[in-house]
Structure formats: structure tokens, C-alpha cells
């Protein structure tokens, strides 16, 4: 017998939560950076939206302030007059519509097997694989399986820095993450933190960055 449950954004099987939840294991992001930035020496900057749909909104202004704070910590200075800024920092962010995943969390005995992953121990013919997002063996046989579905979202943050004098590109970076949340108020600040971890990084590097979970209380 197989039971099937569908979970929303934050409710999911325990294994999925361990793999994807920022609250339990920290926020994990893939960060790619290409850079030819000179050492910071008080160059001024202005942060603008790289996506016209984000320009002019209070939401973007909030995240632009976060980016500016990190740039200031690095040694750059916010331009008093945006038209006279030494560096133009272009920022964009997005989250997709999500993909549904399916995973088994119960006990299965397909074709005589018994085990926590749906017949992994002693099946009639044996099974060369363990649990997975979708396992056809879970939907047959006389055992008991608890199958759950949940949604995984992919979020991205891109940042480009151009020298205003000649529009020469000095930095390109992209941070991407998968999570059970599609809330930009959670995702964008974490992606910014990931982008600025060991900023500006090595030219051509592609690194995995894990941020510690937020402290409770």
C-alpha cells in the first residue's frame, strides 16, 4: 500500500529538509565570479537595476542598500552624485516557479522486500538503487510506503561592475541556490551575503558557499 501526501513550501520529508532547509543546515549557494577589479581605494559607486522591471521600486532600493553596505565594507564609497560615480554596479535577482519533487519516506516491501527505502533489503530481484525523487518500485507490491511531494525553488542574484569612464566590465558574479522557499525577503539577503563572501574572489572561480543558519531568539 502506498500513501501519497503533498506538502507546501516549508513542509517536506525529513531528508529533504536536511538537504535544502536554510533553517537547519545554513544557506547553500553556488557562486561564480570573474573579476579584474583594482584594489579599493575610495572609488565611488552607484547601484542600479540590471533588470528594468526592478528599477524604481522600494523593494529594489532595499536590496541595493544591502549591496551598497557590503561595498562600503570592502572600501568603496557611495557616490554623492550618481552621475559622477566611478563604478556602476548593476544588480538583478529572481526566483523561478519551482519544480515538484517526489520522495519516499516510509517502509516498502515491493516484491517481498522490506526496508526504509521501499524494498532496499532483500527484494526478490534486489534493487541496485536506493531512495530517489521518483522510484517506480514504490508504487507496487504489498508493502507500505509513505510518498511525499514538495516544491524546490531556484533563485539567482547577478552583479556586474563597470568602470563609468569607459564602460569597461570589471566584475561579473552570479549566486544561485535551491531552497524550499520562494520568498525574496529571505533569498536575496542570503544571496548577497554569498556573493560578498571573500569578495571579489579569484578570477574565474566557481565556489560553493554555505552561510550559517540564523540565530534564534
C-alpha positions in Angstrom: 0.0 0.0 0.0 1.2 3.5 -0.8 0.2 6.7 0.8 0.8 9.9 -1.1 0.9 13.3 0.5 1.6 16.7 -1.0 3.4 19.3 1.0 3.7 23.1 0.6 6.6 25.4 0.7 8.0 24.5 4.1 6.6 21.1 5.0 8.6 18.3 3.4 10.2 14.9 4.2 12.9 15.0 6.8 15.7 14.1 4.3 14.6 16.9 2.0 14.6 19.4 4.9 18.1 18.4 5.8 19.3 18.9 2.3 17.5 22.1 1.4 16.4 23.9 4.6 18.3 27.1 5.4 17.0 27.0 9.0 18.7 23.6 9.7 21.9 23.5 7.8 22.5 27.0 6.7 22.0 28.7 3.3 23.9 27.0 0.5 24.8 28.8 -2.8 26.9 28.3 -5.9 28.8 31.4 -6.7 30.7 32.1 -9.9 32.9 35.2 -10.2 35.0 36.8 -12.9 36.9 40.0 -11.9 39.6 42.5 -12.8 38.8 44.9 -10.0 41.6 47.2 -8.9 42.2 47.3 -5.2 39.6 49.5 -3.5 40.9 53.0 -2.8 37.8 55.0 -2.1 36.3 54.7 -5.6 32.7 55.9 -5.7 29.8 53.7 -6.8 26.2 53.8 -7.7 23.9 50.7 -7.6 21.4 50.4 -10.4 18.8 47.7 -11.5 20.1 45.5 -14.3 16.5 44.5 -15.0 14.3 47.4 -15.9 11.3 45.8 -14.2 13.1 46.2 -10.9 14.1 49.8 -11.3 12.4 52.5 -9.2 10.8 50.1 -6.7 11.1 50.3 -2.9 12.0 46.6 -2.9 15.0 47.0 -5.2 16.1 50.1 -3.2 16.1 48.0 -0.1 18.4 45.3 -1.6 20.5 48.0 -3.4 21.2 49.4 0.1 22.4 46.0 1.3 24.7 45.7 -1.7 26.0 49.2 -1.0 26.7 48.4 2.6 28.8 45.4 1.6 30.7 47.5 -1.0 31.4 50.1 1.7 32.8 47.5 4.0 35.1 46.5 1.2 36.5 50.0 0.8 34.3 51.7 -1.8 32.3 54.9 -1.2 28.7 55.7 -2.2 28.7 58.5 -4.8 27.1 61.7 -3.7 26.2 62.4 -7.3 25.3 59.1 -9.2 26.2 60.8 -12.5 29.8 61.2 -11.2 30.2 57.7 -9.8 33.5 55.9 -10.6 31.8 52.5 -10.7 28.3 51.4 -11.9 27.1 48.3 -10.0 24.3 46.5 -11.9 22.2 44.1 -9.8 19.3 41.7 -10.7 17.6 38.9 -8.8 14.8 36.4 -9.5 13.3 33.2 -8.3 11.6 30.6 -10.6 8.2 29.0 -10.3 9.6 25.9 -8.7 9.8 22.2 -9.5 7.8 19.4 -7.8 9.9 16.6 -6.3 8.7 13.2 -5.0 10.4 11.2 -2.3 9.6 8.1 -0.3 9.7 8.3 3.5 8.0 5.0 4.5 8.5 1.3 4.6 8.2 -0.7 1.4 8.0 -4.3 0.6 7.8 -4.3 -3.2 8.1 -7.9 -4.4 8.9 -9.2 -0.9 11.5 -6.7 0.1 11.5 -4.8 3.4 13.3 -1.6 4.3 13.1 2.1 4.9 13.7 3.0 1.3 11.0 0.8 -0.2 12.4 -2.7 -0.6 16.1 -1.9 -0.3 16.7 -5.0 1.9 16.1 -8.4 0.4 13.8 -7.7 -2.6 13.1 -10.6 -4.8 15.4 -9.5 -7.5 17.2 -6.9 -5.4 17.5 -3.2 -6.2 20.7 -1.5 -7.4 19.5 1.9 -6.3 18.3 3.5 -3.0 15.8 6.2 -2.5 15.2 8.8 -5.1 13.0 11.7 -6.1 10.9 9.2 -8.0 11.1 5.4 -7.6 8.7 3.2 -9.6 9.1 0.3 -7.2 7.3 2.4 -4.6 4.0 2.1 -6.4 3.7 -1.7 -6.5 4.0 -4.7 -4.2 2.3 -5.4 -0.9 4.4 -3.3 1.5 3.7 0.1 3.0 5.2 3.3 1.5 4.7 6.9 2.5 5.4 9.1 -0.5 5.5 12.9 -0.3 5.8 15.7 -2.8 7.3 19.1 -2.3 8.4 22.1 -4.3 12.0 23.2 -4.8 12.7 26.8 -6.0 15.9 28.1 -7.7 16.9 31.7 -7.0 19.6 33.8 -8.6 21.4 37.0 -8.0 23.6 38.6 -10.6 26.0 41.6 -10.1 28.1 43.4 -12.7 30.5 46.3 -12.0 31.5 48.6 -14.9 34.0 51.4 -14.8 32.0 54.5 -15.6 34.7 56.3 -17.5 34.9 53.8 -20.4 32.2 51.2 -19.6 34.8 48.6 -19.1 33.5 45.5 -17.3 35.5 44.9 -14.1 33.4 42.3 -12.3 30.7 39.7 -13.1 29.2 37.5 -10.5 26.3 35.1 -10.1 25.0 33.4 -7.0 22.4 30.6 -7.3 20.6 28.5 -4.7 17.9 25.9 -4.3 15.5 26.1 -1.4 12.0 25.2 -0.2 11.2 29.0 0.0 10.3 31.4 -2.8 10.3 34.5 -0.6 12.7 37.1 -1.9 12.9 38.7 1.5 14.7 35.5 2.7 16.5 34.6 -0.5 18.0 37.9 -1.7 19.8 38.9 1.5 21.4 35.4 1.7 22.4 35.5 -2.0 24.0 38.9 -1.3 25.9 37.5 1.6 27.1 34.6 -0.5 28.2 37.0 -3.3 30.3 39.0 -0.9 31.9 36.1 0.9 35.6 36.6 0.2 34.7 39.3 -2.3 35.8 39.9 -5.0 37.2 36.3 -5.2 39.6 34.8 -7.7 39.0 35.4 -11.4 37.1 32.5 -13.0 36.3 30.8 -9.7 33.2 28.8 -9.1 32.7 28.0 -5.4 30.1 26.6 -3.1 29.4 28.8 -0.1 27.4 27.8 3.0 26.2 30.5 5.3 25.4 29.7 8.9 21.7 29.4 9.9 20.2 32.4 11.5 20.4 32.6 15.3 17.1 32.0 17.1 15.9 34.4 19.7 
